[in-house]
Amino acid sequence: MLRKAILSVVVSSVIVVSAPLVLAHGGAKGVVKERMDLMDNMKDAMKTLSTIYKGEQEYDADTVRKAALIIRDHSGDAMTKLFPKGSAHGPSEAKQNIWQEWERFEGLAKRQQVISQGLHDSADNRSAGEAKSSGHMMGGGSGSMMGKSMMGGGHMMGGKMDTPEHYAAMPSEMVFKMLADNCSSCHTRYRVED
């Protein structure tokens, strides 16, 4: 029950954080419009994944893989190239600290690419609890594994565990949570809130 509640909070925060993107497109041009469109594509993929992991849609590994590939292909360099210096104008929601903390921003964009590839590769890895009931998305003992990975049993970001192969061995719902956390971290730090 607690695991389901945690996942619901993460999923809801991703949707809430990304929802205002649609409203910001008014008058956007050039690279600002390109990156808003890119973010919309990722938002749509995250919504698809959210409905699956919240149990609102039947689990389908092919749908998970397709959505993960959209996110992967819009992350890393595909994302960072749309943030040239001086492009925080007009309807842009980018904060100035993106360029002041470029390495950190770039690291989050690259990590998103790695995690989304891992989600693609883990799509067939459903935990025992999830396979029995889509209402228990984080079941099957994944909590102890998450605690070890997320809370210090090996630093994920930039470490040897931060590879698609590492994520591919995890339950897919766990990888989705990590992807949602990465998106939320980037939005919280680098996106202007309405």
Secondary structure, DSSP 4 states (H G I P E B T S, - for coil): -HHHHHHHHHHHHHHHHHGGGGGGGTT--HHHHHHHHHHHHHHHHHHHHHHHHTTSS---HHHHHHHHHHHHHTSTHHHHTT--TT---TT--B-THHHHTHHHHHHHHHHHHHHHHHHHHHTT---HHHHH-TT-TT-TTHHHHHHHHHTTSS--TTSTT-SHHHHHTS-HHHHHHHHHHHHHHHHHHHB---
